[in-house]
Amino acid sequence: MNQKLNMVYWKGEKYWVGKLLEYPDIMTQGETINELEENIRDAFLLMAMDNVPAEHQIKELEMKI
């Protein structure tokens, strides 16, 4: 399952800092932009999988809006 999200990012005093526009509570940092991207993916997965048991299934759904 793929989902495209928008990350806004900037260079802080020491690290690159970024957050997801669609989930503004998800914010992290990295020494490089690549590390920032990895960290924000990890943070998103932690949020998305919170309270999901280790034995779970995933099913793709088509949403009509």
Buried (B, 14 or more C-beta within 10 A) or exposed (E): EEEEEEBEBEEEEEBBBBBBEEBEEBBBBBEEEEBBBEBBBEBBEEEEEEEEEEEEEEEEEEEEE
